[in-house]
Amino acid sequence: MPSLNALREKSLSLIDALPYQPLKDSPTIKYYTDWKLLDSYHLPIHSAGLTQVVQPLKLPSNVNVLISGKELIYGTINEGVRVTRTRELLEENITTRIDAIHYASLIQAIDIHFAKYDSSIPFRLTIESALGGGIHEGYHVRIFISDGLNVDLELFEIPLSDSSAYNGVVELIVGKKSSVNLTHVVIPNKKSPSVSNLKIVINEGSSVSINSMHMGGLMHRQQINGFLLGNSSRMIANVGLLGNEKRKIDYVFDSVLKGLNNELLFSGLAIAEDNSYVSMRAIGRISKISSNSLVDIRGHTYNIGAEATAIGSPVLEINSNNVRLARHSVSISNISEDILFYLMSRGLSIKDVKNIFRSELISKVISTTNDYVRTDVKEVLGTLLENNSLELT
C-alpha cells in the first residue's frame, strides 16, 4: 500500500487529465453537481503552513472522536475500540477529478477499529472543516467492524469554514454476522461547496441500517456507495434532504448486490424550498452472480414554491435471472403558490408551512433511532442554528 504522501503525489499528477465525473454516472447524461464552484479552490500542498480559522465546536458535546482541521480531539474511547492515524491507504482506482482532489488535499486520515463493543451508547464521530485560504480540505476515515458485533454509530460532517471546500470520505467495512445502525448528518456550509462520500462494505450475514439527513448548503454533493458482498447481507437506507434559498444538493445512492439472499431497501424524502434544487438519485444493482435477492427503492419529493425543484430518480439494474423482488417508485408533490395562498388564508404563514415539512423530514430520519441519537441530533441542529452556522429560515 502506498504511503499517504505517495498517494497525494500520484493524485496531484492526475487532476488535470480527469473529468469531475463520467457522463455514464448520470442516466440523463447530465451533471447535477455544479462542479465549477470547486475550480476556484486550490490544493493544500504544504499543510503545515495552514492556519485554523474556525475553533472546534465539539459537536455533540460527548463526541468520542473529533477531527477539526489539523486537530484530532479524543473523548471517551471504549475498551475494544482503537483509533490510529492512517499511515497508508489502498491505492484506489482514481477515475475522476474529485477522487484525485480528495487524495491530493488530505489534511487528516484516521482508522477506527472495533474489536468489541459492549455498550448501548453510540460511538460518535464528528468531522469539521476549520481551515482557511481557499483550499480543498480533505479528510479520510476508515471504520472497521469485527465479526459478531452490534454497533450504533453517529457520523456528523459539518463544514464550518466558509473559506475552504470540504471533501470527506468515510469507509465503513463490516465483518461477518454483525449489525450496524448508522446515523449520518451532514450540514453543508452555506458559502462554500462541499463533497462527501460514504462507502459501505457489508459481508456475510451482516446488516447496516442508515438514517441520513442532509440540510442546506451552497452546493453539496453526497455520494453513498454500498457493496453487499456476502450472502444474506442487508442494507436499509432512510434518507432526508432539504434544500433552501438558491442552494443545491446532489444526492447519489448507488449499491450493488453480489451475494445470495441480499436485501436492499431505500426510502428517501427530498424537500426543495424557495429557489433551491435538490436531486435524489438512488440506484440498486443486482449482479449476475447474485441470487434470490431483493431491491426496493422508494422516493418522495416536495416542491414548496413555484421556483423550487426536487427530483427523484430511482434506477434498477438487474443482471440476474433469479430475483426475489425488484421494485422502484417515486412521487412528486408540488406545493404551489395557490396552495400556499390557501394555507395562508387559513392562518398559516409560509414559515409555518416550511416548519411543518422540516419537522416531518427530521422526524422521518430520527423516529426509529434511540434516545441517545435523538438527543445528539437535536443538540447539533440546535447549536448550529444558534450560532448562525446553519440558515434554514
Order of alpha helices (4+ residues) and beta strands (2+ residues): alpha-beta-beta-beta-alpha-beta-beta-beta-beta-beta-beta-beta-beta-beta-beta-beta-beta-beta-beta-beta-beta-alpha-alpha-alpha
